[in-house]
């Protein structure tokens, strides 16, 4: 082997083994180094993870500090104005956060010595800033004092991390800003409660006055209406209302009276339909048309009178058989006849106008009791059938006037067709008679008789008897002047009625637009749970489910009616009469019955309104012997204890007002 | 010639043996330790998961809700079903966990549980299910796991106040790969928590008693 210069296989093998061993040692060293760096890596990652964890935990601490501050301030929200309230929440939240951070620093260090809070207390704590986020949620921007750091040092002190906590935005899942906005709306439109309550009182009284002639004022019903009005305002503002309280109130009222009050607001659709000014203006237009016709007839008859006068003058001047003049006089009389015929047509138009008016009134829905009643008074005799109605007066007047005009027309026709100066009869005398017949149409009408009625004068008022004149009982009384007088009287009375309906009664638009939601009436039927703890505490724990899913708020209120007072304000009422005050409108033969009373509701204590963020029951708060997630509450104490409304009812039927 | 032949054969055999040994060494040599690598991966995974609990909200995991249980007063139950529901969509998982600790803290005197009202029992139950679902979804079948959250025991001698929750899936677990932990704080301050415990026990606690409001949450991952 030697000769050949080769080494033995075993030596080569040994060499290979040695080389491989060398490689293995190298690899082991490398693996060891790698493991060490992996451990370092894990260690530093772990340190970073702890820092991130603490950062996250401090964000939670900000959230809990804000929760607590919001709860404390929102529970007394009415004590602050909006900006002051926000500032107070911010300052309180900052204080709670500071206190918590001061507690947490040592506690973290106790659990992990690597953690160190470097809080520079000499620097002021920046106030937590509350920002309104979408949907009324809160975004809290918080920082530690300037130059403060969350420090972490590795165990071998080779690695150190210092993490700032500055301008960190923390989402707070409570809709404080939404609650604030909703309560602001509720308070700003607080007057809507009075308005709705007044409408309900009015509607009920109106129906009773018109349908039964008896308005019964009842404490229980007023309480129910007041509660319902309050609930309606809550529902309009918050999309829900305190339906347990509303239902409980109505049940209690019903127990007292068995008056079925629970059903009243439930079935409440406004049926009150007072005389509307627009309808009255429609009536007034027809009367204007009739007056226009009478005016036209008057003008024509005045012209006729002048023509006849001219004819008489001509006759006086020309006693000869002057054919030209005779033709001239005949022409004048022919023209006069035509004017009289046209005037008669105009007078007949008056009746047509009045018939259209009655058709217009009759076209109203029979359930429109005001219009039907007005129609009735226009077409039926009044004051024990002693006083002719408007229809009768116009019919008699038109018939009488048109008959007289027809007679006049016939006289004129017969006169000018047979007219010559050679006749035996004196044509001048005939024309004077005709002229005087025309003038009679304008003579001032005199009352035929008088009808008694009762009215009130002075302050304090006293009842007196007065007389109404009746101008027409028969066709023969009809003249243009009489028709003019009657129609002017109608027109004035209708204008008075318009004034009444515009000034005293509720605007019909308010009645038309007022409607209690079906949701509300349905929910009032809810049988409230029997609660044997404080009701407000109960609502904090178990806020009632909102009626409307948006905005998703539960509503609580404290509202205990102490007393209800009624005070009559119309003249008869001030005298102590149970009957409403009559206001006669003589020409249309209508007596308005005016009832007016003031209602005062006094509460036991100042009312409290509270809303809960039902959709976000997120605040972990102590409740007795346990902690419970509660929704943020926003509580507002209203300043008023006394509420007033005035009800004015005008009816065409007499009615009484009594207290049940 | 015969002697030479035997020597040659022996030399080749020794050579073969040494080459085999060298190959064995070479095979065994790996710059990477697979166990360390899997531990590193598991550790990083666990840390990421625990951190995500602090920043991910419940609705990102499908939402969380529960209903209050009896509150100690009579109720017309059908009415309050909706009212008793607590839907907590915007809370982070960590916040849910720390609030569960607060709402379901155990107070034991001897062996007797003094937690009179189990008002929030459903939260505890639902949260366990919620966490289990999250862990199952995120970990899948890659690891066995055990998650624990507990507070430092407050030992008053006659009474103990504590909280613990444990969720695990260890049916196929073999070796522990890592154990990562984070600290959470309770939503309540020491003073208020002390007042609450005093109220629950009906007695005043020693003024020197320090209550630890830190919750330790640990997550162990095990190889399968």
Interface residues (C-beta under 8 A of the other chain):
Chain A: X8 X9 X10 X12 X13 X14 X16 X17 X19 X20 X21 X23 X24 X27 X28 X30 X31 X34 X35 X38 X41 X42 X45 X46 X49 X50 X52 X53 X54 X56 X57 X60 X61 X63 X64 X67 X96 X99 X100 X103 X104 X107 X108 X110 X111 X112 X171 X173 X526 X527 X529 X530 X531 X532 X533 X538 X541 X542 X543 X544 X545 X554 X615 X616 X617 X618 X620 X622 X624 X625 X626 X627 X628 X629
Chain B: X10 X11 X12 X14 X15 X16 X17 X18 X19 X21 X22 X23 X25 X26 X28 X29 X30 X31 X32 X33 X36 X37 X40 X43 X44 X47 X50 X51 X54 X55 X68 X71 X72 X73 X74 X75 X76 X79 X80 X82 X83 X84 X86 X87 X88 X89 X90 X91 X92 X94 X95 X98 X99 X102 X103 X115 X116 X117 X119 X120 X123 X180 X182 X183 X184 X185 X187 X188 X189 X190 X192 X196 X199 X200 X212 X213 X214 X216
